[in-house]
Each structure stands twice: as C-alpha cells, then as structure tokens.
Amino acid sequence: MNKIKHPLIRKYTGMTLLEVLLALVILSTAGLAVMNAASGAINNQTYLQDKTFALWIASNSLVELKLQKQWPSETWQEESVDFAGSTWYSRYQSVATGDNNFKALDVEVSDKKDGKALAYLRTYIAKS
C-alpha cells in the first residue's frame, strides 16, 4: 500500500491557541496559590512575633509582682509597657485558692487597650 500525500495538506507542529490559553490558566492559578501561601506566612510571622513579645512582658510582670512580696488585689490592675517600639497593655489580678497561704496570680497582655489578650500566664505566690 502506498500512501498518497496531498500537496495542500501540511502537518503543522506547535501549540494551538486553546492549548496556550489553557497553559496560561494553569500557570496563573499556580501563581495565585504561591502568593496566598506567602501572604499567609507573613501574617503568621507577625502574629508569632507579637505573641512572643506578649509572653515576655507577661513573664516579666509576674517576676516583678513576685519580687514586691505583696498580696496583689483581687480586682484587675492595668498598666502599659513600652516594649520593642510598641505600647503593650497588661493587667493582673490575684485569685483566691483553697489555701489561705497561697494565691493564684493571673497576668494578661494585649497589644491594644481593651483588646483580646495575646498572652495569659498564671502562677502561684505564697504569703511571706
């Protein structure tokens, strides 16, 4: 069998317009996914930095309150702290326990006044 080739039919190689458009859609979707992941990582890094600073401030407040060797009040006491170029808001209170010689001491730290606490620590202090 001999194959007869028609002189007007040529075999073109390359991509059609539809294939090019499909490839662009796939690449743009992948690009958007990468951008969303990068944006989420940046936002998460900022949150973790703020949370770490808040925990440091709460820990420092607990140490300062323990060194005062006074029974803290059972109502919330508020104060502001300048740390890492920002103003942080902390508050603390003591909580009665079953033993009159011990009190629980709660500290909360937020980056906004009357905002949600980024850090919360509790320790126990003994009457001296």
C-alpha positions as CSV (number, residue, x, y, z in Angstrom):
1,M,0.0,0.0,0.0
2,N,1.3,3.3,-1.0
3,K,0.2,6.3,0.9
4,I,-0.6,9.3,-1.2
5,K,0.2,12.6,0.2
6,H,-1.9,15.6,-0.8
7,P,0.3,18.6,-1.7
8,L,-2.0,21.1,0.1
9,I,-2.1,19.3,3.4
10,R,0.8,20.2,5.6
11,K,1.5,18.9,9.0
12,Y,1.9,21.8,11.4
13,T,3.7,21.4,14.7
14,G,3.3,23.6,17.6
15,M,0.6,24.6,20.1
16,T,-2.9,25.8,19.2
17,L,-4.4,28.9,20.8
18,L,-6.6,26.8,23.1
19,E,-3.5,25.0,24.4
20,V,-1.7,28.2,25.0
21,L,-4.7,29.7,26.9
22,L,-5.0,26.5,29.0
23,A,-1.3,26.7,29.9
24,L,-1.7,30.3,31.0
25,V,-4.7,29.5,33.2
26,I,-2.8,26.7,34.9
27,L,0.3,29.0,35.5
28,S,-1.8,31.9,36.8
29,T,-3.7,29.6,39.2
30,A,-0.4,28.2,40.5
31,G,0.9,31.8,40.8
32,L,-2.1,32.8,42.9
33,A,-1.6,29.8,45.2
34,V,2.0,30.7,45.8
35,M,1.1,34.3,46.5
36,N,-1.6,33.2,49.0
37,A,0.8,30.9,50.8
38,A,3.5,33.7,51.0
39,S,0.9,36.2,52.3
40,G,-0.2,33.7,55.0
41,A,3.3,33.0,56.1
42,I,4.0,36.7,56.5
43,N,0.8,37.3,58.5
44,N,1.6,34.3,60.7
45,Q,5.1,35.5,61.3
46,T,3.8,38.9,62.6
47,Y,1.3,37.1,64.9
48,L,4.0,34.9,66.3
49,Q,6.3,37.8,66.9
50,D,3.5,39.7,68.8
51,K,2.7,36.6,70.8
52,T,6.3,36.1,71.8
53,F,6.6,39.7,72.9
54,A,3.4,39.4,74.9
55,L,4.6,36.3,76.7
56,W,7.9,38.0,77.6
57,I,6.0,41.0,79.0
58,A,3.7,38.7,81.0
59,S,6.7,36.8,82.3
60,N,8.4,40.0,83.3
61,S,5.3,41.3,85.1
62,L,5.0,38.1,87.1
63,V,8.6,38.3,88.2
64,E,8.1,42.0,89.2
65,L,5.0,41.2,91.2
66,K,6.6,38.3,93.0
67,L,9.6,40.4,93.9
68,Q,7.3,43.0,95.5
69,K,6.3,40.4,98.1
70,Q,2.8,41.9,98.5
71,W,-0.6,40.4,98.1
72,P,-2.0,41.7,94.8
73,S,-5.5,42.9,94.8
74,E,-8.3,40.7,93.6
75,T,-9.5,43.3,91.1
76,W,-7.8,43.8,87.7
77,Q,-4.9,46.2,87.9
78,E,-3.9,47.7,84.5
79,E,-0.7,49.1,83.3
80,S,1.0,49.9,80.0
81,V,4.5,48.9,79.0
82,D,6.7,50.3,76.2
83,F,8.5,47.3,74.6
84,A,10.1,46.7,71.2
85,G,8.9,50.1,69.9
86,S,5.2,49.5,70.8
87,T,2.9,50.1,73.7
88,W,1.6,47.0,75.3
89,Y,-1.2,46.8,77.8
90,S,-1.1,44.3,80.7
91,R,-3.4,43.6,83.6
92,Y,-3.2,41.3,86.6
93,Q,-5.2,40.1,89.5
94,S,-5.0,37.6,92.2
95,V,-7.4,34.7,92.6
96,A,-8.2,33.1,96.0
97,T,-7.3,29.4,96.4
98,G,-8.3,26.8,98.8
99,D,-5.3,27.5,101.0
100,N,-5.1,31.0,102.6
101,N,-1.3,31.0,102.4
102,F,-1.4,30.9,98.6
103,K,-3.0,32.9,95.8
104,A,-3.1,32.5,92.1
105,L,-1.8,35.4,90.1
106,D,-3.1,35.9,86.6
107,V,-1.5,38.2,84.0
108,E,-2.9,39.1,80.6
109,V,-1.1,41.1,77.9
110,S,-2.6,42.7,74.8
111,D,-1.3,44.9,72.0
112,K,-4.5,47.0,72.1
113,K,-6.2,48.7,75.0
114,D,-9.2,46.5,75.9
115,G,-8.2,44.1,73.2
116,K,-8.0,40.3,73.2
117,A,-5.1,39.0,75.3
118,L,-2.2,37.7,73.2
119,A,-0.6,36.1,76.3
120,Y,-2.1,34.7,79.5
121,L,0.1,33.4,82.4
122,R,-0.8,32.1,85.8
123,T,1.5,31.5,88.8
124,Y,1.0,30.9,92.5
125,I,2.5,33.1,95.2
126,A,2.9,32.3,98.9
127,K,2.3,34.6,101.8
128,S,5.6,35.6,103.3
